[in-house]
Amino acid sequence: MRKAIGVIPARYTSKRFPGKALANLLGKPIIQHIYERASGAKSLDYLVVATDDERIYDCVRSFGGNALMTSSEHPTGTDRIAEVASNLDCEIVVNIQGDEPLLKPGVVDSLVRALSTDQQLNISTAACSIESVEELKDLNIVKVVTDNSGFALYFSRAPIPYSLNNLSGDMSRIFSTNSCRPLKHIGVYAYRKDFLLRFSKLPQTPLENQEHLEQLRALENGEKIRVIVCDYHPVAVNLPEDIPKVAEMLRAGL
């Protein structure tokens, strides 16, 4: 049995950026950058791209990567990785986002380590500090608050934790103290395989539907999510205009 596998869900269809996985970034498709970064994770025994598009499948195979075709009916990436995991003999499955070419392999290793050292834990994910008021206000950035043991209390697109000082409009005050500093959620998850397969079959929950955040389904069903705070600040490719910024960061060795 493999201890841990990494799965990168990738689809061609995207409302904001169709074909993003195959877009050119410094002479390589974006999916290749992500695959090569994830391959540096020491904790993974196997890495594969899960896709419903033959163009992505052929691309991954052409640069020597592993790829599997999956159903085109999956509503989420989690459902796609669950299909892959159901056919592989492993203990831990890591869901690696298909839009972060700057991924640090150590983030993956830290999430696998969390599950390896706590046999009662079924999910781990990552977060980093929020450094500006603009990020805190950005509804496209998911925030997370944790308890004293590092378990998630809540995820939201809204600015959390909220401060009464915000009533004055001066949200910068939340950065003036080391307590309750806001955290940005990084959308990489490690799951125990058996839990992942159960989780993918659970019906959507009210808070999940309200915030459009799958991880709330786990919290609403009483599951604990361990949040690992790291120094990796993700820069995702969501739109074509994001590519030059990411390319410059790659040139700088980030």
Secondary structure, DSSP 8 states (H G I E B T S, - for coil): -EEEEEEEEE-S--SSSTTGGG-EETTEEHHHHHHHHHTT-TT-SEEEEEES-HHHHHHHHHTT--EEE--TT-SSHHHHHHHHHHTS-EEEEEE--TT-TT--HHHHHHHHHHHHH-TT--EEEEEEE---HHHHH-TTS-EEEE-TTSBEEEEESS-SS--GGGGGT-GGGGGSSSTT--EEEEEEEEEEHHHHHHHTTS---HHHHHHT-THHHHHHTT--EEEEE-S-------SGGGHHHHHHHHHTT-
